[in-house]
């Protein structure tokens, strides 16, 4: 059998950071922005590291936000933590940023204590694991450099025979069209968002994508039928210390399913599960759970 051409390639390293709650805490249900602020505040003590991760130029030449070399994958919605409970989240580094993983881990290990939320509740670092292999990278008294093993989205680039798929929006999905939030998703919108996300990441941080295949997938996406649609608008706001104002962070949650000849789309769908899509993916928005089947 002739091998399939490689559709895309991008290294990534998921760091699973596990904290222990040390005092009763009430936190926002969605912690993506909160955890981003905590990490940014603490990593600012390491200027070179902070500059690469957090100080990308705000706008590109075409006036678009520049994609970041990392994202946060927050815990599932939970508003209250009691002493002894775990708060676990992932910090995922992309492309060239994988080379900074040791510095990130060492910086967090030296910190040890985190103050989270408006009340600055105390959490303590328990350990840092590899986010997919689950081997320990840092534990009390020990750092394992050999555990910093990068993954690659090329691992999901092979096609999977499929005629049906479900897409579950795990965290709010924020896609805008003409300045308005897209509330009625279709398959072409989904595939365009995925190919755009991959293209922006590999262009800036290394890797590769078959541009012709990406364009072809976008064109063929209109042939896929929607089988079910159960999305709803999740109203959410976050306070921006930089702007000193509350920002609308509403996005879509729920699930939808599609039918048709989906085999050619399965690599793109599985890549989206790893990378997230839409606006504010850096903060954990746009996380998808994908199931593909042949029926």
C-alpha positions in Angstrom: 0.0 0.0 0.0 1.3 3.4 -1.0 2.0 5.5 2.2 -0.2 8.6 2.7 1.6 11.9 2.3 2.1 13.8 5.6 -0.6 16.4 6.0 1.0 18.3 8.9 3.8 18.3 11.5 4.2 20.3 14.7 5.9 19.4 17.9 4.2 20.1 21.2 4.9 19.3 24.8 2.0 19.1 27.3 3.0 19.8 30.9 0.4 18.6 33.4 0.7 20.8 36.4 -0.9 19.5 39.6 -1.5 21.9 42.5 -2.9 21.1 46.0 -5.4 23.5 47.6 -4.2 24.7 51.0 -7.3 26.7 52.0 -10.9 26.9 51.0 -11.2 28.7 47.7 -14.0 30.0 45.5 -12.7 30.5 41.9 -14.3 31.3 38.6 -15.8 28.1 37.0 -13.6 28.6 33.9 -10.0 29.1 35.0 -8.3 29.6 31.7 -7.8 33.4 32.1 -7.1 33.2 35.8 -4.3 30.6 35.3 -2.9 32.5 32.4 -2.6 35.6 34.7 -1.0 33.6 37.5 1.6 32.0 35.2 2.3 35.3 33.4 2.8 37.1 36.7 5.2 34.5 38.0 7.2 34.0 34.8 7.6 37.7 34.5 10.4 37.2 37.0 12.3 35.4 34.2 12.6 38.1 31.5 13.8 36.1 28.6 11.3 33.3 29.1 8.5 35.8 29.6 9.4 37.8 26.6 9.2 34.8 24.2 6.0 33.3 25.7 4.0 36.3 26.7 5.3 39.3 24.7 4.6 38.4 21.1 3.8 41.5 19.1 0.2 42.2 19.7 -0.7 42.6 16.0 0.6 41.1 12.8 1.2 43.0 9.6 -2.4 42.4 8.5 -3.8 43.7 11.8 -4.5 40.2 13.1 -3.7 38.9 16.6 -0.5 36.8 16.5 -0.8 33.2 17.6 1.0 32.3 20.8 3.5 29.4 21.2 1.6 27.9 24.1 -1.9 27.4 25.5 -3.5 26.6 28.8 -5.9 23.7 29.1 -7.8 24.5 32.3 -9.6 21.9 34.6 -13.2 21.1 34.0 -15.7 23.6 35.4 -15.4 23.7 39.2 -16.0 26.7 41.4 -15.1 25.5 44.9 -12.0 23.8 46.2 -11.3 22.5 49.7 -7.9 21.9 51.4 -6.3 18.8 50.1 -8.1 18.8 46.7 -6.2 18.9 43.5 -6.3 21.6 40.8 -4.8 20.2 37.6 -4.2 22.0 34.3 -2.0 21.7 31.3 0.5 24.2 29.9 1.1 23.1 26.3 4.2 24.4 24.5 4.2 24.5 20.6 7.0 24.3 18.1 10.1 26.2 19.0 8.7 26.9 22.5 9.3 23.2 23.4 13.0 24.1 23.8 12.0 26.3 26.7 10.3 23.5 28.7 13.1 22.9 31.1 13.2 26.6 32.0 9.5 26.7 32.5 9.5 23.7 34.8 12.4 24.9 36.8 10.8 28.4 37.2 7.6 26.9 38.5 9.4 24.4 40.8 11.3 27.3 42.4 8.1 29.2 42.9 6.2 26.3 44.6 3.3 28.4 45.9 0.6 30.0 43.8 -2.0 32.6 44.8 -5.1 32.1 42.7 -8.3 34.1 42.2 -9.5 37.4 43.5 -9.0 36.3 47.1 -5.5 35.1 46.2 -6.1 31.7 47.7 -3.1 29.5 48.4 -2.3 26.5 46.2 1.0 24.5 46.4 2.8 22.8 43.5 2.5 19.0 44.0 4.2 17.8 40.8 4.6 18.3 37.0 3.9 15.3 34.7 4.1 14.7 31.0 0.6 15.5 29.9 0.2 12.5 27.7 2.7 9.9 28.9 2.1 10.8 32.6 5.6 10.2 33.6 6.9 12.6 36.3 9.0 15.6 35.1 9.3 17.3 38.5 8.4 16.0 41.9 9.6 17.1 45.4 13.4 16.9 45.3 13.7 15.7 41.7 13.7 16.9 38.1 13.8 14.3 35.2 15.1 16.0 32.1 14.7 12.8 30.1 10.9 13.0 30.6 10.7 16.2 28.5 9.7 14.3 25.4 7.9 16.2 22.7 4.9 14.9 20.9 4.0 15.7 17.3 0.6 16.2 15.7 1.9 14.2 12.8 0.9 11.2 14.9 -2.8 11.9 14.0 -2.2 12.7 10.3 -3.2 9.2 9.0 -6.8 9.0 7.7 -9.3 6.9 9.6 -12.3 5.4 7.8 -15.3 7.3 9.0 -18.8 8.3 7.8 -20.0 9.9 11.1 -18.4 12.1 13.7 -19.5 13.9 16.9 -17.9 17.1 18.1 -18.3 18.0 21.7 -17.3 21.6 22.7 -15.6 21.0 26.0 -14.8 24.7 26.6 -16.4 27.8 25.1 -15.8 28.1 21.3 -15.4 31.6 20.1 -15.4 32.1 16.3 -16.3 35.5 14.9 -17.6 36.3 11.5 -18.1 39.9 10.5 -17.5 41.0 14.1 -20.3 38.7 15.5 -20.0 35.5 17.4 -20.8 32.5 15.3 -23.7 30.6 17.0 -24.7 28.3 14.2 -21.8 26.1 13.4 -21.4 24.1 10.2 -18.8 21.7 8.9 -17.0 24.2 6.6 -16.6 26.7 9.5 -15.1 23.9 11.6 -12.6 22.8 9.0 -11.6 26.3 8.1 -10.9 27.1 11.7 -8.8 23.9 12.1 -6.7 24.5 9.0 -6.2 28.2 9.9 -5.0 27.3 13.4 -2.5 24.7 12.1 -1.2 27.1 9.4 -0.6 30.0 11.8 1.3 27.8 14.3 3.6 26.2 11.8 4.3 29.4 10.0 5.5 31.1 13.2 7.0 28.3 15.3 8.2 25.6 13.0 6.6 22.5 11.5 4.8 22.0 8.2 1.4 21.8 6.6 0.3 20.7 3.2 -1.3 23.9 2.0 -3.0 22.3 -1.0 -4.5 19.6 1.2 -5.7 22.1 3.6 -7.3 24.2 0.9 -8.9 21.0 -0.6 -10.4 20.0 2.7 -12.0 23.4 3.1 -13.5 23.1 -0.4 -14.9 19.6 0.2 -16.3 20.4 3.6 -19.5 21.7 2.1 -20.4 18.2 1.1 -20.7 17.0 4.7 -24.2 17.0 6.3 -25.1 18.0 9.8 -26.8 15.2 11.6 -27.5 16.9 14.9 -26.9 20.3 16.5 -27.3 21.0 20.2 -25.2 24.1 20.8 -26.0 26.9 23.3 -24.5 30.2 24.1 -22.5 30.2 27.4 -22.5 33.7 28.8 -19.1 34.5 30.4 -17.1 37.6 31.3 -13.5 38.1 32.5 -11.9 41.1 34.1 -8.9 42.5 32.3 -6.4 44.1 34.6 -4.6 45.6 31.6 -7.7 47.3 30.3 -9.3 47.8 33.7 -12.7 46.6 32.4 -14.9 43.5 32.1 -14.7 41.7 28.7 -17.4 39.6 27.1 -16.0 36.1 26.7 -19.2 34.3 25.8 -18.8 31.2 23.6 -20.6 28.2 22.3 -20.9 24.9 24.3 -22.7 21.7 23.5 -22.4 19.0 20.8 -23.1 18.4 17.2 -22.6 15.5 14.8 -22.0 15.2 11.0 -22.5 12.5 8.4 -20.9 11.9 5.0 -17.6 10.8 3.5 -15.5 12.0 6.5 -12.4 9.8 6.0 -10.3 12.7 4.5 -11.2 15.0 7.3 -10.3 12.7 10.3 -6.7 13.9 10.6 -7.8 17.6 10.8 -10.4 16.8 13.3 -8.0 14.9 15.6 -5.4 17.7 15.3 -8.1 20.1 16.6 -8.5 18.0 19.7 -4.9 18.6 20.5 -4.6 22.3 19.4 -8.0 23.8 20.1 -9.6 26.3 17.6 -11.1 29.7 17.5 -10.3 32.9 19.5 -8.7 32.8 22.9 -7.4 29.3 22.5 -4.3 30.4 24.4 -6.6 30.6 27.5 -8.1 27.2 26.9 -11.2 28.2 24.8 -12.1 26.0 21.8 -11.3 22.6 23.3 -13.0 19.8 21.3 -13.6 16.2 22.0 -13.9 14.2 18.7 -15.3 10.8 18.0 -15.2 9.3 14.5 -16.9 6.1 13.3 -17.7 4.2 10.2 -21.4 3.4 10.1 
